[in-house]
Amino acid sequence: MSEEWWSLVIKVVDWDTEELGSVPALVQSSSGIQGAYLVPYLILLLIIGIPLFFLELAVGQRIRRGSIGVWNYISPKLGGIGFASCVVCFFVALYYNVIIGWSLFYFSQSFQHPLPWDQCPLVKNASHTFVEPECEKSSATTYYWYREALNISSSLSESGGLNWKMTICLLAAWVMVCLAMIKGIQSSGKIMYFSSLFPYVVLLCFLIRGLLLNGSVDGIRHMFTPKLEIMLEPKVWREAATQVFFALGLGFGGVIAFSSYNKRDNNCHFDAVLVSFINFFTSVLATLVVFAVLGFKANIINEKCVTQNSEKILKLLKMGNLSQDMIPHHINFSSITAEDYNLVYDIIQKVKEKQFDSLGLKSCQIEDELDKAVQGTGLAFIAFTEAMTHFPASPFWSVMFFLMLVNLGLGSMFGTIEGIITPIVDTFKVRKEILTVICCLVAFFIGLIFVQRSGNYFVTMFDDYSATLPLLIVVILENIAVIRIYGIDKFMEDLKDMLGFSPSQYYYYMWKYVSPFVLLCLLVASIVQMGLSPPGYNAWIEDTATEKFHSYPTWGMIVCISLMVLAILPVPIVFMVRRCNLIDDSSGSLASVSYKRGRIIKEPVNLEGDNTSLIHGKSPSEVPSPNFGKNIYRKQTGSPTLDTAPNGRYGIGYLMADMPDMPESDL
């Protein structure tokens, strides 16, 4: 396989995932693609994920432009789709790199034994020593995350100033991204060989170690237990679709940017299917690891629950509130198992049915603990860190885990930044190195809002509102642009010319009917859900050491709405500019060039320009086709030597071969 193809594969395999949400699967959600999500995820992967991923790969490889140039090429009025993708990529990059910064902080703190989040800190005063109250009310890992790492404030409105530890980590993260991207895809491709293969090694090690843990089987069983009643909820399908979008990078423009570097006769259909299923099985592997660890953690919590409630039963027996005759003779409360406790619990519940609630006993079911397993960023920084404290050689596992998160994050960041840089370089002809440095600097300074003490709440805000809905709209418009405006029949013919065979009619019906319908349903469901659910966030309350839901203040609501509007705003702006002819189209880069019946009519005026810029974009009938197929272009005798650019841009010296029966290109 070529390095360019591997760069594409590596980008989309890196969970973008994940999930989400827009962050990696191990960071974002404990549900992942478990039971109730597994079937919807697989169905949506087949009817939305693979078809639209194939569409983006094919369009980028065929037209050989970034996300701005591709859609402007198909229809100048839809050139704003590419700008919308760039805006979404920028928003995601802003907070995504903060998560990498968090991982760097934990990575740096993992080189000590015991781990700093292993025990609650002690506080000394003049008279005695006691455990930190906030930590005692929660847990050591929870306290370390909220107080030592984030030093979080109690609400979005309380900024609390910059957290300097996280500011330094964020700067380090942006420096790494900038250095890796400054030489473009060739540089990032080499780096991502390690960043994509290393996580598989770590995941397999974690899975093997996790399966040896007590309770891991319970977690995996919970993962594969489908809940049919939950599968009927629209929320499940919407979240599964979000997982598909972020896992494959649909709508971000990165897939189009990377595929524009492919060879013209590359089998992008094979790439789309292979990468999609590699991504799917990678997600399943990661989720197995998650639930093995969560099962272990739930087992520990359940054992504590059994011990505490067994002591309550013994007290009730001594006080006479319960009769000794209720307790089976084989029960030994000093070494009681979870099964024996549940037996005693059921007996007491039946005998003391009316007074049972006043006894204060808990059922202590592992399934209950797994159902309420921590979600969001807490999965990696609370649940996993707590589980690793129980591992032998816990610092080693912690180092490996957070190094893996950093690698996964950087791999996804490379694709995200490529989705910003490539189309802008193609359109405005700026130097890639300079643009990369400027982009990273601007993103770092804007990203300082995420490393305030209230920064975690802004991460939640951006994660909820800056990408999901705009991405849905972008992908719907992409589908319309290719299938309705350009024409699905012409597109299928172009695919046949490029691939050497006709793609399955499955894609024809998916692109034309099924995918647009499902996408519109998801869009409506997302809008309805946003309208019915009060926008808000979970704030950490220091006094009670618990999370409490807060609604966004008025200015916070304005920011949420602004994020969605700004992401989509380029689409109507470009449409109106083109519709009303507010920009002069008389400039000649490639406007004066057209091909007819295989012969060049006029030489290009601008030899190096991206002929599909927003300013000088032309309709498909006015703009020549890029170098399609094999041996379509031949070098003109005696002409200056000028090879095609790495992404297929062509310049002087290439003329159409004599092909008298060749029709005028549609693209």
N, C-alpha and C positions, 0 to 999 in steps of 0.2 A: 504494500500500500504506500501511496505517496505521503510525504510529510504533511501536505496540505489537507489530505483526507483525514489523516490521524488528528490533525489540529481540530477539525470539525467534530470527529468522533469524541475526542477527549473533552471538548467543551460541553457537549450535550449530555455526556455520561455523568458529569460532575453535578448531579442533583440540582440543579440550580435552584437545587432544587430546590433547596429544595427547598421548598414547599411552602415553600413557602412560604402557604405562603411563599414568600419570595426569598426565604432563607433556607440553608441546608436542612435536610430532613432530620438529622440528629439534633439540630438546634431548635427547630420550629415547632414540632408537634409530636406528641406521644402517640397519637392515633395513627400517623403515617398512612399506610394503606391497609390497615387491619380489617378483619372480618367484614364489617358492614361496608367498608370502602373498597375492598378488593375487587368485587364484581363490578360496581360502577366505574372504578378506575380502568379496569381492563376493557369494558365496553366503550368508554369514551376515548380510550387510547386507539381503538380500532376505527371509530367513526369520526373522530376529530383529530386526534394526535398524529397518527401516521399519515392520513391524507394531507393535512395542512403542513406537516413537516416536509413531506415530499414536494408539496407545492412551493414552499419557500426555497428548498434546495434547488428545484428545477428552475425557478425564475432567476435566482442568483447566478446559477451556473450558465444559464442560457443568455441572459442579458449582460452578465459580467459587470455589474455595477453594485454599489452599496445600496442600502435601503432607500435612500433619497432618490438616487438615479433610476432605480428599477421602476418605482411607481410613477415617477415623473415621465419615464420613457413610455410606459403603457398608456398613461393619460395624464397630461400636464395638470389637469384640474385636480387630480388625486395625488399630486406631488407632496401634499402635506402629510400623507400617511408616513412617509419616511422621516419627516421632522418629528411627528408624534412619537415614533419609535425611539428616536434619539432622546427626546425629553423623558420618556418613561425609563429608558436605560440610565439616564443621568440621575433621576430620582432614586432608582433602585441602588445605583452605585453609591449614592450618598450615605445611605444607612447600612448597606450591605458591608461596606468596609469597616463600619463601626463594630460589627459582629466579629470580623477578623481581628480587630483591635482587642476586643474582649478575650478572644482565644489566645492572642499573643500574651496578654497579661497572665492568664491562668497557666499558659505554657511556661512562662518565666518563673512562676511561683511553684512549679511542680518539682523542682530540683532540691527538695528537702524532705527529710524524714523525721517525724511524721509530717504528713501534708498539713499546711496551715489551716485547712478547713476540717481537720479531723476531730478537733475538740472545741468546745466553747471556751472563749477566753475568760480569764479570771480578772476581776476588778478588785483592787486593794484600796482601802481607806485607812484612816488612823486606827480603827479598832479591829477590823477583821477583813477577811478576804471572801468574796462571793462571786458566783457565776454571773456574767453579763445578763441582765434581765431580758433584754430583747432576744438574745440567743437561747436562753432557757425556755422562753415561751414558744420558740419555733424549732430550729435545729441548727447544728453547727454549719452545715453547708448553706442553708437558707440565709443565716446571718452573714456569712462570709460574702455571699453574692450581693445582697442588698446593702450591707453596711461597709464592708471592707473594700469590695470591688467597685460598686457603683456609688456608694455613699449617698443613696437615693433620698430625694426630698419627698414630702408627703403629698404633693400635688403637682400638676402640670404648671400651675401659675407660680410656684416657688422654684425659681431657677437654681438658686443656691450657689451660683458661680461655677467656674470650671473645675472639673475633677482632673487634676494635673497628671495623675497616673494614667488615666484613660486617654488624655490628650496626647501624651508621648506615644502611647501604643497606637493611636490613630495615625499620628504622623509616620510612625514606622511602617504601618500598613500601606499608606499611600506612597511612601518612598519605594517599597518593594514593587508595588503595581506599576509605578512610573518607570522604574529601571527595567522591568521585564518587558514593558510595552513599547519602550522608546525606539526599538529597532523593528517594530512591527511584528507581523505574524511569524516570520522566520524565527525571531527570538522567542516569542511566547510559545511557539510550537515545541521548541527544544525543551523549554522549562517544563511544559506540561506533560512530557513523557513521564517524568518522575511524579508530578503532582497528581496524575490520574492513576498510575499503577500502584503507588505507595498505599493509598487508602484501601485497595483491595487486600493487600497483605495485612494491614491493621485490622480490617473488618473480619477477615478469616481468623486471625488470632483471637480477637474479641469473641467471635462466635464460638470457637472451640473452648475458650476459657469460660464463656458464659454458660455453655451447656453443662459444664461440670459444677455449676453453682446450684445450691439447694433452692428449688422453686422456679428454676428457669423453664422447666417443662410446662408449669402452670401458666407462665407468661406467654409462651408460644402457642399453647392450646387456646388461650384467650384471643390471641391474634387471629387465628384461623376459625374462630367460632362466628359464623355469620348471624347477624341479628336482622331478620327479614323485616321486622317492623321499622327498624331504623333505615333500612334501604329504601323505604317508600317515602322518606322525607326529602323534600327538595334541597334542603341544606346539604345533605350528604352528596348529592350529585353535583351541586355547585362547588363544594370543597374538593371533590374528586377531579372536576374540570380544572380547578385552579392548580392542583397538583400536576396535571398533564401539561398545562401551559408553562409553568415554571420549570418543570423537569426537562422539557424539550426546548425551551427558550423561544416559544412561538410568540411572534409579535415584537420581539425585542430588536430585531434587525441583525443580531449577531449571526444567525444561521445564514441569512442572505449574504452578509459580508464575507463569512468564511467560504461559502460555496462559490463565490465569485472568483476564487483562486483555483478552483478545480479545473482539470482538463475538460475540453469541450465535449469529449465523447465519454466522460466518466459516467458510470452507471449509478446515477444518484438515486434511482429507485431502490437498488440493493442497499445503498447507504442508509436510506430513510428507514427501511424495514429493520435492518440489522441494528442500527443505532437505537431505534425505539425499543426493541426488545432487550438489548443490552441494558438500556436505561431502566426498563421495567424490572428485570431480574436483579439489577443493582439495588433498586429501591426495596425489593423483597428481601435481599440479603441484609441491607441496612436495618430494615424493620425487624428481621429476626434477631439481630443483635440488640436492638432497642428493647424488644419484649423479653428477651432472655434476661437482660439486666433488670428491667422493671419487675419481672417475676421474682427475681432474687430479692429486690428491694421490698416488694410487697410481702414476701415471705417473712422478712425480718420484722417489718411493721406488724404483721399478723401474729408473730410469736410474742412480741411485746404486748399486743392486745390480749392474747390468751393469758399471759402471765398476770397482767393487771386485773383482768376480770375474774380470774381464778382466785386471786386474793380477796376480791370483793365477795365472792361466793363463800369463802371460808369465814369472813367476818359476819356475813348474814347467817351462816350456820351457828356460829358462836353466840350471836345475839338472839337466836331463836326465830328469826324471820323466815327461815327455811328449815324444813325437816330433813334429818339425815337419811330418812327412808327414801327420799327422792333420788339420792345419789346411788348409781350402780356400784356394786361392791368392788369391781375391778378398777375403779377410778382412783388414781393417786395424784392428788393436786400438787405434789412437790415436783412431779415430772410429767405433767399432763400434756397430751398431744392435741393438735388442733381438732382432730376427729373426735376425741373423747370430750373435749370442751363443747363442741357443737352438739354432741349427744346430750350432755347435761343441760345446755342452753335450751334445747328443744323441749326437754322434760319439764324444766322450770316454767317455760313459756306456756305449756299446756296446763300444768297444775295451777299456777298462779296467774291465770289469764287476766283477771281484773286488776290485780296489784302489780302486774309485771312491769309496767312503765315506771313505777316509782322505785323499782329496784336498781335502775341505772346500769343494767347489763347491756353489753354490745355483742352483736352476732359474730364478729371477727371472721369474716369471709375474705379469702384472697381475691375473689372476683370483685368484691366491692372496692378493695384497694386499687386494683387494676383499672376499674372504671373511672376512678377519680384521680388517676395518675397525673402528675404535674404536666402541664403543656406549655407551649411557647418557648421562649429562651430558657426558661427554668429547666427544661428537659436536660440540656447539656450541662448547664452550670449549677444545677441543684441535684437533680435525680442521679445523673451519671457520676458526678463527683462524690455523692454520698455512697453510691454502690462501690466505687473504686477504693474508698477508704477501708472496705472490708476485704479487698483483694490482697493476697500475699504480694510483697514488693509493689505496693500501691504507687510509689512515685514513678516507677517504670511505666505502668499502665497509664498513668496520668499524662506523662510526657508523650507517649505514643498517641493517646487519644486527641490531645489538643494540637499536636503537630499534624495529625490527620485533618482536623477541622481547619487549620490554617491553610493546608494544601488544597483542600476542597474549596475553601473560600476564594483563594487566589485563582484557582482554575476557572471558577465561575466569573470572577471579576475580569479576567482577561477577555472572556467572551463578551461581557457587558461593555467594557471599554471599547472593544473592537467594534461593537454596534454603534458607538458614538463617533469614534475617530474616522473609520473608513468612509462612511457616507459624506462626512463634512469635508474630508480631504478630496474625495472625488468631485464634490460639487464646487468648492470654493478655491481649490488649488493651493492650499496652504501646506507648508512643510509639516510632515507628520510628527517629527520630533518636537518641534515647537508647540504644535497643537496639543500633543500628549502632556507636555510639562504644564502648559496653561490650564488644561482641563483638570489635571490632578491637583494643582495649586488651588484653583477655584473650589473644587470639590472639598478639599481639606478645610478651607476657611468656612465654607457653608456648613460643613460637617461638625463644626465646633458646637452647634446647637445640640448635637447628640451626646456630647461628653460633658454637658452640664450635669449637675446633680439630678435634674429632671429629664435628662436626655433619654432615658429608657422609655418614657412616655411618648416622646417625639418619634422614637423608633417604631413604637406601636402604631402611631398615627400614620406615618409614611407607609408602613407595611399594609395597613388596612385600606388606605385611600389613594395612594399615588400610582398604583400599578394595576390591580385586578380589573376594575371596571374599564379603564382606558385600554388595557390590553385586549379585552373582549371586543371593544369597538374597533380597534386597529385590525384585529384578525378578521372580523366581519367585513371590513372595507377591503382588506387584501383579497378575500374570497370574491367579493363583488367585482373588484378591478380585473381579476384574471378571467373569471367565469362569465360575467355578464358584459363587461365593457370590451375587453379584448376578444372574448369569445372562446367558449370551451372547445368547440370543434377545431378551431385554429390552434389552440393550445395543445390539444391531443396530437395534432399533426406535427407540431414543433417537437413534442416529446418523442414521437416516432423517428423524426429526423435526427434528433440528438442521441437517443439511446440505441437506435438501430432496431427497435421492435416496438410494437404498440402496447402501451400499458393496459392493464386489465380494465374492463368496463366498470369494475367495482369503483375505481377512482372517479370515473365519469359521473356515476350516480351519487357518490359521496359529495363531490365538489358542487354538483349542480343542485341537489335537492336536500340530502340528509344533513350534511355539515352546516349549511346556512340556517336550516330550521332549528337544529339543536343549539347553535350559537345564539340565535335570537331568543330562544326559550331561556337560556342561561342568562342572557343580558336582562330580560324582563324579571327573572327571579332575583337577580342581584339587586336591581333597582328597588323591587318590592321589599326585599330583605332590609336594605338600607333605610327605607322609609318606615318600616315597622319596628326595627330595633333601634333603641336610643343610642346614638353614637357616644362612645365613652371609652374608658380605660380602667384597668385595675391598678389602684394606687397602693403603695406599701405604707401601712400605718405603724410607726415606730412604737407607740405606746402599747398597742395590742399585739404587735408582731404578726399581723395578718394583712391580707389584701382586701381592699374594699373598692367596689365599683363606683367610679365618679363619672358623671356626664361632662362632656367637654364644655368649657365656658364659651361665651359668644364668639370671642376672637378665635378660639380653637376650632369652632364650627366653620368660621370663615376660612381658616387655613385648610381644613379638610376639603371644602368645596373648591377652593382655589387650586389645590393639587390636582383634582380631577379635571377642572376646566383647563388649566394650563397644559396638561398632557394632551388634551384633544384639540385645543385651540388652533394649532397649525393647520388642521384639516379644513375647517371653514375659511380661514384666512387665505390660504393658497387657492382654494376653490373660487372665492370671490375675486381675488386678484386676477386669476386666469379668465374667469367668466366675464369680467368687466374690462379686460385688456388694459389693466392699470400699469403693466410693465411692457416696455417696448420689446417686441420680438424680432426686430429687424437685424439684430446682431448676427454675424455670420459664423460662428464656430463651425458647425456642421450643417447648418440650415441649408447651405447651398449644395449639399451633397445628396444625391439619390441614386439608387440602383434600379435599373430596369432591364429585365431579360438578360441578366448576367453581366452587364457592362457598366463600368463606372461612367457617370455623366459628367461629373465635375470633381476636381480634386478638392480635398478638404482645405479650408482656409486656416483653421487652427489644428495643428498636427497633434497636439498633446492633450487637448481639452477633453474632459468628460462631457460628451455630447448630450448629456441628459440633465444638465444642471437646472435648478429651479428657475433661473432667470431666462435661460435660452431654451427651455424644453419645447419639444415639438411633439405633435401627435404621431402615432406609429406610422402613418402613411407618409409623413414628411421626413422621418429619420431613418437612416440606413440600418440594416440588420447588423449586429455584431458578427464576429467570425463563427458561423455555425457549421456544424458538420465537419467532415474530413476533406481536406484538399480543396476547399472552396476558394481559398485565396492562393495566388502564386506570386512570387516575387518578380517585380518588373526588372527586365534586363537593363543593367547600367544604372540602376537607381541607387541612391545612398543606402547603406545598410542600417536598418532600424528594426530590431526584433519587436515582437509583441511584448507588452509589459507583462509582469507576472500575473496580473489578474485579467489579462486578455485585451487590454486597450491596444488599439492598433494605430500605426502612424504611416508616414510616407513610405512608398515602395511596395505597397500591397494593393493589387488590383484584382478585380473579379476575373476568374477564369472564364473562357468562352464556354458558356453553357446556354445555348440558344433557347432551350425549352424551359429554362428555370424561371418560375414566376417571380414577380416582385415580392420581396419579403414582407411578411405580415408584421413582424416585430420591428 
